[in-house]
């Protein structure tokens, strides 16, 4: 959805994006160890406005910290 600008569920092309905090504080931290303690991690949320399907992506600026974090293991 991020790259194709097409929904993988319905094929719709009305895709919207917002950058949102990845949690922390009173919410679960979705990027643990991938950001300094004084700043929350960020996620990009892509939503199909035709069917409501959505996907989260880690922005390129945050990926380096995910790779360096000891909390994320290779699969």
N, CA, C and O atoms as a Tripos MOL2 file, in Angstrom:
@<TRIPOS>MOLECULE
protein
  300   299    75     0     0
PROTEIN
NO_CHARGES

@<TRIPOS>ATOM
      1 N           0.8310   -1.1860    0.0000 N.3       1 UNK1
      2 CA          0.0000    0.0000    0.0000 C.3       1 UNK1
      3 C           0.8770    1.2520    0.0000 C.2       1 UNK1
      4 O           0.5810    2.2120   -0.7100 O.2       1 UNK1
      5 N           1.9530    1.2500    0.7890 N.am      2 UNK2
      6 CA          2.8310    2.4110    0.8760 C.3       2 UNK2
      7 C           3.4500    2.7360   -0.4780 C.2       2 UNK2
      8 O           3.4630    3.8970   -0.8880 O.2       2 UNK2
      9 N           3.9550    1.7410   -1.1650 N.am      3 UNK3
     10 CA          4.6700    1.9870   -2.4190 C.3       3 UNK3
     11 C           3.7520    1.9490   -3.6360 C.2       3 UNK3
     12 O           3.9350    2.7290   -4.5710 O.2       3 UNK3
     13 N           2.7820    1.0640   -3.6350 N.am      4 UNK4
     14 CA          1.9200    0.9040   -4.8070 C.3       4 UNK4
     15 C           0.7820    1.9210   -4.8470 C.2       4 UNK4
     16 O           0.2040    2.1690   -5.9050 O.2       4 UNK4
     17 N           0.4580    2.5120   -3.6850 N.am      5 UNK5
     18 CA         -0.6870    3.4030   -3.5590 C.3       5 UNK5
     19 C          -1.9950    2.7220   -3.9450 C.2       5 UNK5
     20 O          -2.9550    3.3730   -4.3570 O.2       5 UNK5
     21 N          -2.0120    1.4020   -3.8030 N.am      6 UNK6
     22 CA         -3.2130    0.6020   -4.0330 C.3       6 UNK6
     23 C          -3.4500   -0.2570   -2.7980 C.2       6 UNK6
     24 O          -2.5000   -0.7410   -2.1820 O.2       6 UNK6
     25 N          -4.6970   -0.4430   -2.4420 N.am      7 UNK7
     26 CA         -5.0590   -1.2880   -1.3100 C.3       7 UNK7
     27 C          -4.9110   -2.7550   -1.6970 C.2       7 UNK7
     28 O          -5.4010   -3.1700   -2.7470 O.2       7 UNK7
     29 N          -4.2480   -3.5330   -0.8690 N.am      8 UNK8
     30 CA         -4.0830   -4.9510   -1.1090 C.3       8 UNK8
     31 C          -5.3430   -5.7610   -0.8540 C.2       8 UNK8
     32 O          -5.4190   -6.9220   -1.2570 O.2       8 UNK8
     33 N          -6.3260   -5.1750   -0.1960 N.am      9 UNK9
     34 CA         -7.5750   -5.8680    0.0990 C.3       9 UNK9
     35 C          -8.6320   -5.6420   -0.9800 C.2       9 UNK9
     36 O          -9.2190   -6.5960   -1.4900 O.2       9 UNK9
     37 N          -8.8710   -4.3790   -1.3240 N.am     10 UNK10
     38 CA         -9.9680   -4.0820   -2.2480 C.3      10 UNK10
     39 C          -9.5080   -3.4850   -3.5760 C.2      10 UNK10
     40 O         -10.3090   -3.3330   -4.4990 O.2      10 UNK10
     41 N          -8.2060   -3.1420   -3.6770 N.am     11 UNK11
     42 CA         -7.6980   -2.5380   -4.9060 C.3      11 UNK11
     43 C          -7.9520   -1.0460   -5.0030 C.2      11 UNK11
     44 O          -7.6210   -0.4260   -6.0140 O.2      11 UNK11
     45 N          -8.5410   -0.4560   -3.9570 N.am     12 UNK12
     46 CA         -8.8380    0.9780   -3.9590 C.3      12 UNK12
     47 C          -7.5790    1.8160   -4.0460 C.2      12 UNK12
     48 O          -6.4970    1.3660   -3.6690 O.2      12 UNK12
     49 N          -7.7190    3.0330   -4.5410 N.am     13 UNK13
     50 CA         -6.5600    3.9140   -4.6940 C.3      13 UNK13
     51 C          -6.6610    5.1790   -3.8460 C.2      13 UNK13
     52 O          -5.8050    6.0570   -3.9600 O.2      13 UNK13
     53 N          -7.6790    5.2950   -3.0020 N.am     14 UNK14
     54 CA         -7.7990    6.4440   -2.1080 C.3      14 UNK14
     55 C          -7.0720    6.1090   -0.8070 C.2      14 UNK14
     56 O          -7.6970    5.7410    0.1880 O.2      14 UNK14
     57 N          -5.7410    6.2410   -0.8280 N.am     15 UNK15
     58 CA         -4.8890    5.8800    0.3040 C.3      15 UNK15
     59 C          -4.4430    7.1520    1.0000 C.2      15 UNK15
     60 O          -3.9570    8.0780    0.3500 O.2      15 UNK15
     61 N          -4.6010    7.2060    2.3110 N.am     16 UNK16
     62 CA         -4.1870    8.3710    3.1070 C.3      16 UNK16
     63 C          -3.1270    7.9300    4.1010 C.2      16 UNK16
     64 O          -3.1070    6.7740    4.5260 O.2      16 UNK16
     65 N          -2.2370    8.8600    4.4750 N.am     17 UNK17
     66 CA         -1.1480    8.5520    5.4030 C.3      17 UNK17
     67 C          -1.0850    9.6010    6.5030 C.2      17 UNK17
     68 O          -1.3220   10.7860    6.2670 O.2      17 UNK17
     69 N          -0.7580    9.1410    7.7190 N.am     18 UNK18
     70 CA         -0.5110   10.0340    8.8490 C.3      18 UNK18
     71 C           0.6640    9.4850    9.6290 C.2      18 UNK18
     72 O           0.8470    8.2700    9.7040 O.2      18 UNK18
     73 N           1.4650   10.3680   10.2130 N.am     19 UNK19
     74 CA          2.5440    9.9560   11.1130 C.3      19 UNK19
     75 C           2.0140   10.0660   12.5310 C.2      19 UNK19
     76 O           1.4580   11.0910   12.9260 O.2      19 UNK19
     77 N           2.1940    8.9910   13.2930 N.am     20 UNK20
     78 CA          1.6450    8.9290   14.6490 C.3      20 UNK20
     79 C           2.7110    8.4420   15.6170 C.2      20 UNK20
     80 O           3.6580    7.7750   15.2000 O.2      20 UNK20
     81 N           2.5790    8.7620   16.9060 N.am     21 UNK21
     82 CA          3.5090    8.2200   17.8960 C.3      21 UNK21
     83 C           3.3880    6.7070   17.9800 C.2      21 UNK21
     84 O           2.3030    6.1510   17.8080 O.2      21 UNK21
     85 N           4.5010    6.0510   18.2450 N.am     22 UNK22
     86 CA          4.5230    4.5910   18.3620 C.3      22 UNK22
     87 C           4.2080    4.1360   19.7730 C.2      22 UNK22
     88 O           4.4500    2.9770   20.1110 O.2      22 UNK22
     89 N           3.6850    5.0030   20.5910 N.am     23 UNK23
     90 CA          3.3010    4.6290   21.9490 C.3      23 UNK23
     91 C           4.3400    5.0670   22.9590 C.2      23 UNK23
     92 O           5.1340    5.9760   22.7130 O.2      23 UNK23
     93 N           4.3170    4.4060   24.0910 N.am     24 UNK24
     94 CA          5.1640    4.7930   25.2030 C.3      24 UNK24
     95 C           4.3290    5.5600   26.2200 C.2      24 UNK24
     96 O           3.1650    5.8680   25.9650 O.2      24 UNK24
     97 N           4.9080    5.8630   27.3470 N.am     25 UNK25
     98 CA          4.1450    6.5140   28.4090 C.3      25 UNK25
     99 C           3.1170    5.5510   28.9560 C.2      25 UNK25
    100 O           3.4820    4.5190   29.5180 O.2      25 UNK25
    101 N           1.8430    5.8590   28.8060 N.am     26 UNK26
    102 CA          0.7660    4.9880   29.2890 C.3      26 UNK26
    103 C           0.3110    3.9890   28.2330 C.2      26 UNK26
    104 O          -0.5050    3.1140   28.5240 O.2      26 UNK26
    105 N           0.8270    4.1050   27.0090 N.am     27 UNK27
    106 CA          0.4530    3.1910   25.9220 C.3      27 UNK27
    107 C           1.5980    2.2120   25.6760 C.2      27 UNK27
    108 O           2.7380    2.5100   26.0300 O.2      27 UNK27
    109 N           1.3270    1.0550   25.0810 N.am     28 UNK28
    110 CA          2.4080    0.1330   24.7510 C.3      28 UNK28
    111 C           3.3800    0.7880   23.7710 C.2      28 UNK28
    112 O           2.9670    1.5200   22.8710 O.2      28 UNK28
    113 N           4.6600    0.5220   23.9500 N.am     29 UNK29
    114 CA          5.6910    1.0540   23.0600 C.3      29 UNK29
    115 C           5.8700    0.0730   21.9100 C.2      29 UNK29
    116 O           6.3910   -1.0230   22.1160 O.2      29 UNK29
    117 N           5.4510    0.4410   20.7100 N.am     30 UNK30
    118 CA          5.5300   -0.4510   19.5500 C.3      30 UNK30
    119 C           6.9200   -0.4940   18.9300 C.2      30 UNK30
    120 O           7.1870   -1.3410   18.0770 O.2      30 UNK30
    121 N           7.8170    0.4110   19.3460 N.am     31 UNK31
    122 CA          9.2070    0.4000   18.8730 C.3      31 UNK31
    123 C          10.1560    0.4200   20.0760 C.2      31 UNK31
    124 O          10.9440    1.3550   20.2170 O.2      31 UNK31
    125 N          10.0940   -0.5870   20.9360 N.am     32 UNK32
    126 CA         10.9020   -0.5760   22.1590 C.3      32 UNK32
    127 C          12.3950   -0.5830   21.8570 C.2      32 UNK32
    128 O          12.8790   -1.3620   21.0350 O.2      32 UNK32
    129 N          13.1100    0.2990   22.5370 N.am     33 UNK33
    130 CA         14.5560    0.3660   22.3710 C.3      33 UNK33
    131 C          15.0010    1.0030   21.0660 C.2      33 UNK33
    132 O          16.2000    1.0530   20.7930 O.2      33 UNK33
    133 N          14.0750    1.4910   20.2510 N.am     34 UNK34
    134 CA         14.4240    2.0360   18.9460 C.3      34 UNK34
    135 C          14.2770    3.5530   18.8950 C.2      34 UNK34
    136 O          14.1200    4.1370   17.8230 O.2      34 UNK34
    137 N          14.3290    4.1760   20.0550 N.am     35 UNK35
    138 CA         14.2920    5.6350   20.1190 C.3      35 UNK35
    139 C          14.8620    6.0510   21.4610 C.2      35 UNK35
    140 O          14.8280    5.2710   22.4130 O.2      35 UNK35
    141 N          15.3870    7.2680   21.5560 N.am     36 UNK36
    142 CA         15.9010    7.7390   22.8520 C.3      36 UNK36
    143 C          14.7800    7.8210   23.8780 C.2      36 UNK36
    144 O          13.6120    7.9460   23.5090 O.2      36 UNK36
    145 N          15.1170    7.7550   25.1430 N.am     37 UNK37
    146 CA         14.1070    7.7330   26.1920 C.3      37 UNK37
    147 C          13.2860    9.0220   26.2200 C.2      37 UNK37
    148 O          12.1430    9.0080   26.6770 O.2      37 UNK37
    149 N          13.8470   10.1330   25.7410 N.am     38 UNK38
    150 CA         13.1490   11.4090   25.8060 C.3      38 UNK38
    151 C          12.2300   11.6690   24.5950 C.2      38 UNK38
    152 O          11.5350   12.6840   24.5530 O.2      38 UNK38
    153 N          12.2280   10.7570   23.6210 N.am     39 UNK39
    154 CA         11.4110   10.9570   22.4290 C.3      39 UNK39
    155 C          10.7210    9.6510   22.0640 C.2      39 UNK39
    156 O          11.3380    8.5860   22.0930 O.2      39 UNK39
    157 N           9.4470    9.7370   21.7240 N.am     40 UNK40
    158 CA          8.7070    8.5500   21.2850 C.3      40 UNK40
    159 C           9.0990    8.1960   19.8500 C.2      40 UNK40
    160 O           9.4750    9.0630   19.0600 O.2      40 UNK40
    161 N           9.0030    6.9200   19.5370 N.am     41 UNK41
    162 CA          9.1600    6.5010   18.1570 C.3      41 UNK41
    163 C           7.9590    6.9440   17.3380 C.2      41 UNK41
    164 O           6.9200    7.2990   17.8950 O.2      41 UNK41
    165 N           8.0950    6.9250   16.0250 N.am     42 UNK42
    166 CA          7.0090    7.3410   15.1400 C.3      42 UNK42
    167 C           6.6920    6.2100   14.1660 C.2      42 UNK42
    168 O           7.5650    5.4180   13.8110 O.2      42 UNK42
    169 N           5.4540    6.1470   13.7480 N.am     43 UNK43
    170 CA          5.0020    5.1990   12.7370 C.3      43 UNK43
    171 C           4.2280    5.9460   11.6620 C.2      43 UNK43
    172 O           3.6260    6.9880   11.9220 O.2      43 UNK43
    173 N           4.2520    5.3990   10.4510 N.am     44 UNK44
    174 CA          3.4020    5.8910    9.3790 C.3      44 UNK44
    175 C           2.2130    4.9390    9.2740 C.2      44 UNK44
    176 O           2.3920    3.7230    9.1950 O.2      44 UNK44
    177 N           1.0080    5.4880    9.2730 N.am     45 UNK45
    178 CA         -0.2010    4.6910    9.1250 C.3      45 UNK45
    179 C          -0.8010    5.0010    7.7570 C.2      45 UNK45
    180 O          -1.0940    6.1540    7.4410 O.2      45 UNK45
    181 N          -0.9780    3.9530    6.9500 N.am     46 UNK46
    182 CA         -1.6040    4.0890    5.6330 C.3      46 UNK46
    183 C          -2.9870    3.4640    5.7150 C.2      46 UNK46
    184 O          -3.1290    2.3140    6.1320 O.2      46 UNK46
    185 N          -4.0130    4.2250    5.3150 N.am     47 UNK47
    186 CA         -5.4010    3.7890    5.4180 C.3      47 UNK47
    187 C          -6.0550    3.8460    4.0400 C.2      47 UNK47
    188 O          -5.9390    4.8430    3.3260 O.2      47 UNK47
    189 N          -6.7390    2.7700    3.6780 N.am     48 UNK48
    190 CA         -7.5520    2.7600    2.4640 C.3      48 UNK48
    191 C          -8.9020    3.3680    2.8360 C.2      48 UNK48
    192 O          -9.6190    2.8370    3.6830 O.2      48 UNK48
    193 N          -9.2400    4.4820    2.1970 N.am     49 UNK49
    194 CA        -10.5110    5.1510    2.4970 C.3      49 UNK49
    195 C         -11.6790    4.5440    1.7340 C.2      49 UNK49
    196 O         -12.8030    5.0380    1.8190 O.2      49 UNK49
    197 N         -11.4150    3.4690    0.9870 N.am     50 UNK50
    198 CA        -12.4960    2.7530    0.3180 C.3      50 UNK50
    199 C         -13.0460    1.6640    1.2270 C.2      50 UNK50
    200 O         -14.2600    1.5480    1.3920 O.2      50 UNK50
    201 N         -12.1470    0.8520    1.8280 N.am     51 UNK51
    202 CA        -12.6160   -0.2780    2.6370 C.3      51 UNK51
    203 C         -12.2120   -0.2020    4.1120 C.2      51 UNK51
    204 O         -12.7460   -0.9530    4.9280 O.2      51 UNK51
    205 N         -11.2780    0.6890    4.4710 N.am     52 UNK52
    206 CA        -10.8770    0.8200    5.8670 C.3      52 UNK52
    207 C          -9.6570    0.0170    6.2610 C.2      52 UNK52
    208 O          -9.2020    0.1250    7.4000 O.2      52 UNK52
    209 N          -9.1060   -0.7920    5.3550 N.am     53 UNK53
    210 CA         -7.8950   -1.5600    5.6530 C.3      53 UNK53
    211 C          -6.7490   -0.5950    5.9410 C.2      53 UNK53
    212 O          -6.6480    0.4570    5.3090 O.2      53 UNK53
    213 N          -5.8790   -0.9530    6.9000 N.am     54 UNK54
    214 CA         -4.7410   -0.0760    7.1930 C.3      54 UNK54
    215 C          -3.4850   -0.8860    7.4620 C.2      54 UNK54
    216 O          -3.5450   -2.0720    7.7880 O.2      54 UNK54
    217 N          -2.3370   -0.2160    7.3170 N.am     55 UNK55
    218 CA         -1.0320   -0.8180    7.5880 C.3      55 UNK55
    219 C          -0.1540    0.2050    8.2960 C.2      55 UNK55
    220 O          -0.2280    1.4060    8.0370 O.2      55 UNK55
    221 N           0.6880   -0.3140    9.2090 N.am     56 UNK56
    222 CA          1.7090    0.5070    9.8570 C.3      56 UNK56
    223 C           3.0420    0.2660    9.1640 C.2      56 UNK56
    224 O           3.3430   -0.8560    8.7570 O.2      56 UNK56
    225 N           3.8380    1.3220    9.0310 N.am     57 UNK57
    226 CA          5.2000    1.2080    8.5330 C.3      57 UNK57
    227 C           6.1090    2.0220    9.4330 C.2      57 UNK57
    228 O           5.7090    3.0660    9.9480 O.2      57 UNK57
    229 N           7.3360    1.5450    9.6250 N.am     58 UNK58
    230 CA          8.3460    2.3010   10.3550 C.3      58 UNK58
    231 C           9.0120    3.2360    9.3530 C.2      58 UNK58
    232 O           9.5040    2.7730    8.3230 O.2      58 UNK58
    233 N           9.0420    4.5450    9.6270 N.am     59 UNK59
    234 CA          9.6880    5.4700    8.7030 C.3      59 UNK59
    235 C          11.1790    5.1630    8.5650 C.2      59 UNK59
    236 O          11.8040    4.6450    9.4910 O.2      59 UNK59
    237 N          11.7310    5.4830    7.4190 N.am     60 UNK60
    238 CA         13.1540    5.2400    7.1520 C.3      60 UNK60
    239 C          14.0290    5.8580    8.2390 C.2      60 UNK60
    240 O          15.0480    5.2790    8.6160 O.2      60 UNK60
    241 N          13.6420    7.0300    8.7450 N.am     61 UNK61
    242 CA         14.4260    7.7030    9.7880 C.3      61 UNK61
    243 C          14.4890    6.9010   11.0840 C.2      61 UNK61
    244 O          15.4110    7.0890   11.8770 O.2      61 UNK61
    245 N          13.5300    6.0130   11.3130 N.am     62 UNK62
    246 CA         13.4970    5.1960   12.5340 C.3      62 UNK62
    247 C          14.1100    3.8110   12.3220 C.2      62 UNK62
    248 O          14.4580    3.1420   13.2950 O.2      62 UNK62
    249 N          14.2450    3.3730   11.0860 N.am     63 UNK63
    250 CA         14.7220    2.0090   10.8190 C.3      63 UNK63
    251 C          16.1340    1.7540   11.3280 C.2      63 UNK63
    252 O          16.4240    0.6580   11.8080 O.2      63 UNK63
    253 N          17.0150    2.7390   11.2330 N.am     64 UNK64
    254 CA         18.3860    2.5530   11.7260 C.3      64 UNK64
    255 C          18.3720    2.2250   13.2160 C.2      64 UNK64
    256 O          19.1370    1.3750   13.6700 O.2      64 UNK64
    257 N          17.5060    2.8930   13.9790 N.am     65 UNK65
    258 CA         17.4210    2.6340   15.4150 C.3      65 UNK65
    259 C          16.8260    1.2550   15.6930 C.2      65 UNK65
    260 O          17.2120    0.6060   16.6640 O.2      65 UNK65
    261 N          15.8950    0.8000   14.8560 N.am     66 UNK66
    262 CA         15.3420   -0.5490   15.0090 C.3      66 UNK66
    263 C          16.4450   -1.5720   14.7810 C.2      66 UNK66
    264 O          16.5620   -2.5370   15.5350 O.2      66 UNK66
    265 N          17.2580   -1.3660   13.7430 N.am     67 UNK67
    266 CA         18.3520   -2.2960   13.4400 C.3      67 UNK67
    267 C          19.3680   -2.3660   14.5740 C.2      67 UNK67
    268 O          19.9340   -3.4270   14.8370 O.2      67 UNK67
    269 N          19.6020   -1.2440   15.2440 N.am     68 UNK68
    270 CA         20.5850   -1.1870   16.3320 C.3      68 UNK68
    271 C          20.0300   -1.6480   17.6620 C.2      68 UNK68
    272 O          20.7910   -1.9980   18.5640 O.2      68 UNK68
    273 N          18.7150   -1.6550   17.7970 N.am     69 UNK69
    274 CA         18.0750   -2.0250   19.0450 C.3      69 UNK69
    275 C          18.2770   -3.5030   19.3430 C.2      69 UNK69
    276 O          18.1660   -4.3370   18.4450 O.2      69 UNK69
    277 N          18.5670   -3.8300   20.5730 N.am     70 UNK70
    278 CA         18.6850   -5.2150   20.9790 C.3      70 UNK70
    279 C          17.3330   -5.8760   21.2060 C.2      70 UNK70
    280 O          17.2750   -7.0800   21.4590 O.2      70 UNK70
    281 N          16.2540   -5.1220   21.1220 N.am     71 UNK71
    282 CA         14.9210   -5.6520   21.3830 C.3      71 UNK71
    283 C          14.3040   -6.3200   20.1670 C.2      71 UNK71
    284 O          13.3470   -7.0810   20.3120 O.2      71 UNK71
    285 N          14.8280   -6.0560   18.9610 N.am     72 UNK72
    286 CA         14.3000   -6.6470   17.7560 C.3      72 UNK72
    287 C          15.2850   -7.7020   17.2580 C.2      72 UNK72
    288 O          16.4560   -7.3970   17.0280 O.2      72 UNK72
    289 N          14.8310   -8.9090   17.0940 N.am     73 UNK73
    290 CA         15.6670  -10.0430   16.6830 C.3      73 UNK73
    291 C          15.4130  -10.4180   15.2400 C.2      73 UNK73
    292 O          14.2810  -10.3100   14.7660 O.2      73 UNK73
    293 N          16.4390  -10.8550   14.5290 N.am     74 UNK74
    294 CA         16.2760  -11.3430   13.1590 C.3      74 UNK74
    295 C          15.4570  -12.6260   13.1650 C.2      74 UNK74
    296 O          15.5750  -13.4440   14.0770 O.2      74 UNK74
    297 N          14.6340  -12.7940   12.1490 N.am     75 UNK75
    298 CA         13.7980  -13.9950   12.0450 C.3      75 UNK75
    299 C          14.2900  -14.9010   10.9590 C.2      75 UNK75
    300 O          13.7080  -15.9610   10.7280 O.2      75 UNK75
@<TRIPOS>BOND
     1     1     2 1
     2     2     3 1
     3     3     4 2
     4     3     5 am
     5     5     6 1
     6     6     7 1
     7     7     8 2
     8     7     9 am
     9     9    10 1
    10    10    11 1
    11    11    12 2
    12    11    13 am
    13    13    14 1
    14    14    15 1
    15    15    16 2
    16    15    17 am
    17    17    18 1
    18    18    19 1
    19    19    20 2
    20    19    21 am
    21    21    22 1
    22    22    23 1
    23    23    24 2
    24    23    25 am
    25    25    26 1
    26    26    27 1
    27    27    28 2
    28    27    29 am
    29    29    30 1
    30    30    31 1
    31    31    32 2
    32    31    33 am
    33    33    34 1
    34    34    35 1
    35    35    36 2
    36    35    37 am
    37    37    38 1
    38    38    39 1
    39    39    40 2
    40    39    41 am
    41    41    42 1
    42    42    43 1
    43    43    44 2
    44    43    45 am
    45    45    46 1
    46    46    47 1
    47    47    48 2
    48    47    49 am
    49    49    50 1
    50    50    51 1
    51    51    52 2
    52    51    53 am
    53    53    54 1
    54    54    55 1
    55    55    56 2
    56    55    57 am
    57    57    58 1
    58    58    59 1
    59    59    60 2
    60    59    61 am
    61    61    62 1
    62    62    63 1
    63    63    64 2
    64    63    65 am
    65    65    66 1
    66    66    67 1
    67    67    68 2
    68    67    69 am
    69    69    70 1
    70    70    71 1
    71    71    72 2
    72    71    73 am
    73    73    74 1
    74    74    75 1
    75    75    76 2
    76    75    77 am
    77    77    78 1
    78    78    79 1
    79    79    80 2
    80    79    81 am
    81    81    82 1
    82    82    83 1
    83    83    84 2
    84    83    85 am
    85    85    86 1
    86    86    87 1
    87    87    88 2
    88    87    89 am
    89    89    90 1
    90    90    91 1
    91    91    92 2
    92    91    93 am
    93    93    94 1
    94    94    95 1
    95    95    96 2
    96    95    97 am
    97    97    98 1
    98    98    99 1
    99    99   100 2
   100    99   101 am
   101   101   102 1
   102   102   103 1
   103   103   104 2
   104   103   105 am
   105   105   106 1
   106   106   107 1
   107   107   108 2
   108   107   109 am
   109   109   110 1
   110   110   111 1
   111   111   112 2
   112   111   113 am
   113   113   114 1
   114   114   115 1
   115   115   116 2
   116   115   117 am
   117   117   118 1
   118   118   119 1
   119   119   120 2
   120   119   121 am
   121   121   122 1
   122   122   123 1
   123   123   124 2
   124   123   125 am
   125   125   126 1
   126   126   127 1
   127   127   128 2
   128   127   129 am
   129   129   130 1
   130   130   131 1
   131   131   132 2
   132   131   133 am
   133   133   134 1
   134   134   135 1
   135   135   136 2
   136   135   137 am
   137   137   138 1
   138   138   139 1
   139   139   140 2
   140   139   141 am
   141   141   142 1
   142   142   143 1
   143   143   144 2
   144   143   145 am
   145   145   146 1
   146   146   147 1
   147   147   148 2
   148   147   149 am
   149   149   150 1
   150   150   151 1
   151   151   152 2
   152   151   153 am
   153   153   154 1
   154   154   155 1
   155   155   156 2
   156   155   157 am
   157   157   158 1
   158   158   159 1
   159   159   160 2
   160   159   161 am
   161   161   162 1
   162   162   163 1
   163   163   164 2
   164   163   165 am
   165   165   166 1
   166   166   167 1
   167   167   168 2
   168   167   169 am
   169   169   170 1
   170   170   171 1
   171   171   172 2
   172   171   173 am
   173   173   174 1
   174   174   175 1
   175   175   176 2
   176   175   177 am
   177   177   178 1
   178   178   179 1
   179   179   180 2
   180   179   181 am
   181   181   182 1
   182   182   183 1
   183   183   184 2
   184   183   185 am
   185   185   186 1
   186   186   187 1
   187   187   188 2
   188   187   189 am
   189   189   190 1
   190   190   191 1
   191   191   192 2
   192   191   193 am
   193   193   194 1
   194   194   195 1
   195   195   196 2
   196   195   197 am
   197   197   198 1
   198   198   199 1
   199   199   200 2
   200   199   201 am
   201   201   202 1
   202   202   203 1
   203   203   204 2
   204   203   205 am
   205   205   206 1
   206   206   207 1
   207   207   208 2
   208   207   209 am
   209   209   210 1
   210   210   211 1
   211   211   212 2
   212   211   213 am
   213   213   214 1
   214   214   215 1
   215   215   216 2
   216   215   217 am
   217   217   218 1
   218   218   219 1
   219   219   220 2
   220   219   221 am
   221   221   222 1
   222   222   223 1
   223   223   224 2
   224   223   225 am
   225   225   226 1
   226   226   227 1
   227   227   228 2
   228   227   229 am
   229   229   230 1
   230   230   231 1
   231   231   232 2
   232   231   233 am
   233   233   234 1
   234   234   235 1
   235   235   236 2
   236   235   237 am
   237   237   238 1
   238   238   239 1
   239   239   240 2
   240   239   241 am
   241   241   242 1
   242   242   243 1
   243   243   244 2
   244   243   245 am
   245   245   246 1
   246   246   247 1
   247   247   248 2
   248   247   249 am
   249   249   250 1
   250   250   251 1
   251   251   252 2
   252   251   253 am
   253   253   254 1
   254   254   255 1
   255   255   256 2
   256   255   257 am
   257   257   258 1
   258   258   259 1
   259   259   260 2
   260   259   261 am
   261   261   262 1
   262   262   263 1
   263   263   264 2
   264   263   265 am
   265   265   266 1
   266   266   267 1
   267   267   268 2
   268   267   269 am
   269   269   270 1
   270   270   271 1
   271   271   272 2
   272   271   273 am
   273   273   274 1
   274   274   275 1
   275   275   276 2
   276   275   277 am
   277   277   278 1
   278   278   279 1
   279   279   280 2
   280   279   281 am
   281   281   282 1
   282   282   283 1
   283   283   284 2
   284   283   285 am
   285   285   286 1
   286   286   287 1
   287   287   288 2
   288   287   289 am
   289   289   290 1
   290   290   291 1
   291   291   292 2
   292   291   293 am
   293   293   294 1
   294   294   295 1
   295   295   296 2
   296   295   297 am
   297   297   298 1
   298   298   299 1
   299   299   300 2
@<TRIPOS>SUBSTRUCTURE
     1 UNK1         2 RESIDUE 1 A UNK
     2 UNK2         6 RESIDUE 1 A UNK
     3 UNK3        10 RESIDUE 1 A UNK
     4 UNK4        14 RESIDUE 1 A UNK
     5 UNK5        18 RESIDUE 1 A UNK
     6 UNK6        22 RESIDUE 1 A UNK
     7 UNK7        26 RESIDUE 1 A UNK
     8 UNK8        30 RESIDUE 1 A UNK
     9 UNK9        34 RESIDUE 1 A UNK
    10 UNK10       38 RESIDUE 1 A UNK
    11 UNK11       42 RESIDUE 1 A UNK
    12 UNK12       46 RESIDUE 1 A UNK
    13 UNK13       50 RESIDUE 1 A UNK
    14 UNK14       54 RESIDUE 1 A UNK
    15 UNK15       58 RESIDUE 1 A UNK
    16 UNK16       62 RESIDUE 1 A UNK
    17 UNK17       66 RESIDUE 1 A UNK
    18 UNK18       70 RESIDUE 1 A UNK
    19 UNK19       74 RESIDUE 1 A UNK
    20 UNK20       78 RESIDUE 1 A UNK
    21 UNK21       82 RESIDUE 1 A UNK
    22 UNK22       86 RESIDUE 1 A UNK
    23 UNK23       90 RESIDUE 1 A UNK
    24 UNK24       94 RESIDUE 1 A UNK
    25 UNK25       98 RESIDUE 1 A UNK
    26 UNK26      102 RESIDUE 1 A UNK
    27 UNK27      106 RESIDUE 1 A UNK
    28 UNK28      110 RESIDUE 1 A UNK
    29 UNK29      114 RESIDUE 1 A UNK
    30 UNK30      118 RESIDUE 1 A UNK
    31 UNK31      122 RESIDUE 1 A UNK
    32 UNK32      126 RESIDUE 1 A UNK
    33 UNK33      130 RESIDUE 1 A UNK
    34 UNK34      134 RESIDUE 1 A UNK
    35 UNK35      138 RESIDUE 1 A UNK
    36 UNK36      142 RESIDUE 1 A UNK
    37 UNK37      146 RESIDUE 1 A UNK
    38 UNK38      150 RESIDUE 1 A UNK
    39 UNK39      154 RESIDUE 1 A UNK
    40 UNK40      158 RESIDUE 1 A UNK
    41 UNK41      162 RESIDUE 1 A UNK
    42 UNK42      166 RESIDUE 1 A UNK
    43 UNK43      170 RESIDUE 1 A UNK
    44 UNK44      174 RESIDUE 1 A UNK
    45 UNK45      178 RESIDUE 1 A UNK
    46 UNK46      182 RESIDUE 1 A UNK
    47 UNK47      186 RESIDUE 1 A UNK
    48 UNK48      190 RESIDUE 1 A UNK
    49 UNK49      194 RESIDUE 1 A UNK
    50 UNK50      198 RESIDUE 1 A UNK
    51 UNK51      202 RESIDUE 1 A UNK
    52 UNK52      206 RESIDUE 1 A UNK
    53 UNK53      210 RESIDUE 1 A UNK
    54 UNK54      214 RESIDUE 1 A UNK
    55 UNK55      218 RESIDUE 1 A UNK
    56 UNK56      222 RESIDUE 1 A UNK
    57 UNK57      226 RESIDUE 1 A UNK
    58 UNK58      230 RESIDUE 1 A UNK
    59 UNK59      234 RESIDUE 1 A UNK
    60 UNK60      238 RESIDUE 1 A UNK
    61 UNK61      242 RESIDUE 1 A UNK
    62 UNK62      246 RESIDUE 1 A UNK
    63 UNK63      250 RESIDUE 1 A UNK
    64 UNK64      254 RESIDUE 1 A UNK
    65 UNK65      258 RESIDUE 1 A UNK
    66 UNK66      262 RESIDUE 1 A UNK
    67 UNK67      266 RESIDUE 1 A UNK
    68 UNK68      270 RESIDUE 1 A UNK
    69 UNK69      274 RESIDUE 1 A UNK
    70 UNK70      278 RESIDUE 1 A UNK
    71 UNK71      282 RESIDUE 1 A UNK
    72 UNK72      286 RESIDUE 1 A UNK
    73 UNK73      290 RESIDUE 1 A UNK
    74 UNK74      294 RESIDUE 1 A UNK
    75 UNK75      298 RESIDUE 1 A UNK
